[in-house]
Amino acid sequence: MGTGTFVAVLIIGILLLLLISIFLRQKNKDETNIRRKVRSTLIEETTGVSVNERLKAKRESISRPENVDFCELRSAKKLDLPERVDGWLDLSGLTTVEGLKLPKRVGGGLDLKGLTTAEGLEFPEYVGGWLDLRGLTTSRGLKLPEHVSGDIYFGSLPKSKYDRLSHGPFRMDGKIRFEPLVDEDQITRMRLRAARGGAVTRSTTRHMRAGMGSATSSPRIVLRRSPLDSRRAEPFPEL
């Protein structure tokens, strides 16, 4: 056998090996696709949910927003919230429940202090932080979440109008607070305005107390940090 013939036979052998390799790879790929289709069909027939839908749900669960801030929103008519929010949910700008559909689960606090009534509103089943309802003036139609992990703030609702057996929550780790809250930033602004007009004298202090109410003439005002403040919420000295 000459050198030329040997080289030709060698090339033909290599080409045959490549063809066999490509054929086997394609065969394995086809078998994998067939097994995947069979498995998908079995899952769909068993659960009633297609694999694509399961994958879509999984992607949505992974991409859940941590915190949702819609504090500047005034209407919820076109608002489409996810079924679950892992962080806090700020809807403090809303003044009506019209069109509002809340998530089934909120992992952090829920701020709805702009609402004056919760009639017709379906709360989440679980709220993992505080629940701010400082603007409520009536308990008509109020059905609180089954579980609230933090405090519930009722700054405008008379204590006599709230009944936990009727309004909920079924389980609560915090407290119900009826005292009005004054935001720390608001107090700071008041003091800065007073300072711009001159030294803060005792008469100015008395005037500030009269503006907010005294312990004898009106309900006591307890100064606390805003629930949305990420720092630790601790009582501030009373004025």
N, C-alpha and C positions, 0 to 999 in steps of 0.2 A: 504494500500500500504506500503510495507516494505521499509526500508532505501535503500537497494540495488536497488530496482526497481526505486525509485525516482531519484537516482544518474544516472542510465542508461538513464532514460527519459530526464534528464537535459543535459547530454552529447550529446544525439541525437539532442536535440533542438538547442544546441550551434553549432553543426556541420551543421545543416540545415541553420541556420542564416549565417554562414560563406560561405556556398555554394551559397546562394541567393545573398550575398554581392559581391562575385567574379563574379557571372553571370551578375549582374547589371553593375559592373565596366567594364567588357569586352564589354557589349552591348553599353555603353556610348563611349568607346574607338573606337569601330567599327563605330558608328554613326559619331564621330568626323572625323575619317579618310575618310568616305564617303563624308562628307560636304567639307573637305579640297580638295579632288579630284575634286568634282563638281566645287568648286570655282576656282581651278587652271585651269580647262578646260574652264570655262567661261572667265577668264582673258586672256588665250592664244588665244581663238577664237576672243575676242574683240580687243586685242592689237597686236596680232601676235607675242608676246614675251612670252616665257615660264617663269614660276615662278622661276625656277632654274637660268635662265639667268638674271632675275631681281635681284635675291639675289646675284649672282656673281658680277654684275655691282655695286650693293650697297657696297659689301665688298671692291671692287677695289677703289671705290670713298672714302671710309673711310680710306684706307691704302695708299692714295696718298703721295708720298715723299714731305717733306717740301722744302729741298734744294737739288740740284743735282750738284755734283762737278765732272766733267770729264775734268779738265784742262790739265791733262797729256795725254789725248787721242789724237792721231795723225790721225786716220782714223775713219770714221763713217759707214763703210761698214756693220759691224755687230752690230751696235748700235740700240737698240730698246727702245725708249723713250716713257713714258706714254703720253696720250693725254692732260694731264693737270699736271702742276707743280705749287704748291702753293707758293714756295719760289723762290730763284734765280736759274739760270741755267748757269753753267760755262762750256763753250766749247771753251775756249780761245786757246787751243792747236791745233785746227783744222786749216788746211791751204787750204782745198778744201771742196766744198759742196757735193762732190760725195757720194751718199748713205745717205746723211743727211736728216732726216725727223723730223722737229721740232714739239713740242706739239702745240696744237691749242691755248692754254692759258698758259702764264707764269705769276705767281703772283708777282714775284720780278724782279730783273734785269736779262738781257740776255747778256752774254759776248761772242762775236764772233770776238774779235780783231785780231785773227790770219788769217782771211780770207782777200784775196786781191781782190776778186770779189764775188758778190752775185748772179751772173747770174745762173738761174735755181733753186734758193733757194726759197722755200715758207715759209715766216715768219709766226709766230703765229698771230692770229687775235688780240690778246690783250697781251701787255707787261705791267705789273704793276709797273715797275721800270725803270732804265736807260737801254739804248741799246748801247753797246760798239762795234763800227765798225771802230776802229782806223786804221785797216790795209787796208781798202778799198782804191784802187787807181783808180777805175773806177766805174761809176754809171750805166754801161750797164746791163740791166735786173733787176735793183734794184726796188723792190716793198716792201716797208716797211709795218709794221703792221698797221691795221686800227686805233688802239689806242695805244699810248705810254704815260705812265703817267710821266716818268722821262725825263732826258736829253738824247739826241742822240749825240754820239761822233764820229766825222769824223776827225781824226788826219792827215790822208794822202790824203784825197780827196779834190781837189781844190773846192773852194766855187762855182766857175762858172759852175761846172759839176753837181750841185745838184739843182733840181727844185721840190718844194714840191707838186705842182699840178700833176706832172708826177710820182714822186717817193713816195709820201706820207710823213708822215701818215695823214690820214683824220682828226684825232683828236689827239692833243698833249697838255700835261699839263706842260711840261718842255721847254727846249730850244735846238736848234741845235748848236753844238759847233764844230768849225773847227780848233781851236787852238790846237797845240800839247800838250799832257799831259805828265808830268814827274812824275813818281811814287814817293811818299814820301820816300819809302825805298831805291830807287835808289839814291836819293839825299843824304840820310844819309850815304850810302856806299861810295859815292864819297868823302864826307867830312871826313869820317874815313880814307880812303886811303891817302888823303892829309895830315891828321894829323899824320899818321904814318911816313911820310917822313920828318916831322919837323913841326914847328909852321906854322899855316896858315897865310901867309903874304898877303899883298895887291896884290903882283904880282901873287900869287897862285890863289887868287880870280879872278883876271883879266883873268888868264889862263882858269879857269873853265868857266867864262862867254864866252870866245872866243870859247871854245869847244862846248858850247851849242848854241852859236849864240847871237848876240847883237840885240838891238831894231832897229838899223839902217841898219845892213847888212843882216838880215834874219828875218823870221816871229817871232813874240813875243812868248816866251814860258811861259805859265801860269802854275804855280805849284798847283796842286790839289791832294787831296787824291785819291787813286785808287777807282773806283766805287764799287769794291768788299769789300772795307773797311767798316765794320759795323758801324764805328763812323760817326759822322756828316761830310759831305763833305763841307769843307770851303776853300776859296782861301788861298794860302800861299803867303808870300811876294815874289815878283819877284826878281830874281838875277840880 
